[in-house]
């Protein structure tokens, strides 16, 4: 069985951060939906024999909001996130993505902070959070820092989280997204408990046939969730036409191919990517 | 988990009494013992980091000791002999180990036993009303909601969790709520039918 032989369940963030500082090599666990199977498969990422369970820390499940921002406690379970009206109203694409994660049983345990810090290529909450421009609060025993989510995610299963840090908050600035509409699309092999093959989160602002702002991020088809700011910028303030959407998709497909490289599955995935995203973009932007 | 350890659950509970204070009394008692002569078993337990765990299972207060790496499902099946809960995929995909934790369905193979400390667990055994089947169980029998029956305890617990949240579920809520449970015999249409029948009976 797993090599875990020490288990701590602190009640406050500062207590958890001190334990983490003390042990250095401890593994943080919240819902356990990634880490327990990780230990079970003897994954190289889960070798620490000390667990610090942050699941009992009430501060980590708080949601604080004002007119300009929403701060989500990293220990908030997906179920709690979904039942929050503010999230459903203001962060629609995140709610859409979260509602399709795993199953009820998984959503009751899995946390948004865990999904981010595990940084799987197929983490469903990541593309919408990237499009929303989320920032993260990282807390250690003696300091706090705020980083952009896009900077935090390094490569697959690897983040900028230091050994003595805990991801404590996800911060979303509302002032820049008030006027944005959006959608989230997920393709899996089945509907329930499906590992994503392709996710696409999109936010836009359009009027009178002009695309004023566009943001989008993909998951599962790149090594980690990725937002394409350079493509977004090209299409800012452009007239919306079918041709324009097709050239955007072409540019995105080339970029994905450049990042992920040619694989055995590319022959299938690339047309699926272009067809699906083009269908959804046209549906939302041309109507 | 071995049943040969020094303190059996039953003796342990007898010794400590079933009060909430039990878990707090024992920890210092264990540490004191470390200074004194320990039996081999006790020394091993100390080395392996055994901790006292107190939780409610099917309405009964349980106080026991577990290794930190014990999964909740292993505690239920091996220690408490509640073998209705099944381990199938053991990685949180199939739903065979579904139990109700503080009113919500969860996979018990995906969480540590110690994580359930102070919480309330309901397993398929807890649905029985004496000798009588729970309306959900009866509905699965009446509607033939199973073939081999191995996934059924998990299916019923998922349905139980669903009905706790939505006593009168729509078709979509049923599909969504039951999507975390696989059935290799593909008895899905009748599983859905059973859940619907149970919902209308309970109502």
Contacts between the chains, C-beta under 8 A, distances in Angstrom:
chain1	res1	chain2	res2	distance
A	1	B	67	7.9
A	1	B	69	5.2
A	2	B	69	4.3
A	3	B	69	7.2
A	4	B	68	5.0
A	4	B	69	4.1
A	4	B	112	7.8
A	5	B	47	7.9
A	5	B	48	5.7
A	5	B	49	4.2
A	5	B	67	7.5
A	5	B	68	6.0
A	5	B	69	7.1
A	6	B	49	5.2
A	6	B	68	6.4
A	7	B	49	7.0
A	7	B	51	6.5
A	7	B	68	3.8
A	7	B	112	7.0
A	7	B	114	5.3
A	9	B	114	7.3
A	9	B	115	7.8
A	9	B	117	7.3
A	29	B	112	7.9
A	31	B	111	7.9
A	32	B	110	5.7
A	32	B	111	5.0
A	32	B	112	6.8
A	32	B	115	6.9
A	33	B	92	5.8
A	33	B	107	7.8
A	33	B	110	5.4
A	36	B	71	7.3
A	36	B	92	7.5
A	36	B	109	7.7
A	36	B	110	4.9
A	36	B	111	6.5
A	36	B	112	7.1
A	37	B	91	4.4
A	37	B	92	5.9
A	37	B	110	6.7
A	39	B	69	7.7
A	40	B	90	6.6
A	40	B	91	6.1
A	41	B	91	7.6
A	51	B	68	6.8
A	51	B	112	7.6
A	53	B	112	7.7
A	53	B	114	7.7
A	53	B	115	6.2
A	55	B	115	6.4
A	79	B	104	7.1
A	102	B	92	7.8
A	102	B	180	7.0
A	103	B	95	7.0
A	103	B	179	5.4
A	103	B	180	2.4
A	103	B	181	7.7
A	104	B	105	5.9
A	104	B	158	7.1
A	104	B	161	6.9
A	104	B	162	7.4
A	104	B	176	7.1
A	104	B	177	5.5
A	104	B	179	7.5
A	104	B	180	5.5
A	105	B	92	7.6
A	105	B	95	6.5
A	105	B	98	5.9
A	105	B	105	5.1
A	105	B	106	5.2
A	105	B	107	4.8
A	105	B	158	7.1
A	105	B	161	8.0
A	105	B	180	4.5
A	106	B	92	6.4
A	106	B	107	7.1
A	106	B	110	7.8
A	106	B	180	6.7
A	108	B	101	7.8
A	108	B	104	4.5
A	108	B	105	6.5
A	108	B	106	5.2
A	109	B	106	5.3
A	109	B	107	7.4
A	109	B	110	6.7
A	109	B	111	6.7
A	191	B	179	6.5
A	192	B	176	7.9
A	192	B	179	2.8
A	192	B	180	6.3
A	193	B	93	5.6
A	193	B	179	6.7
A	193	B	180	5.8
A	193	B	182	7.8
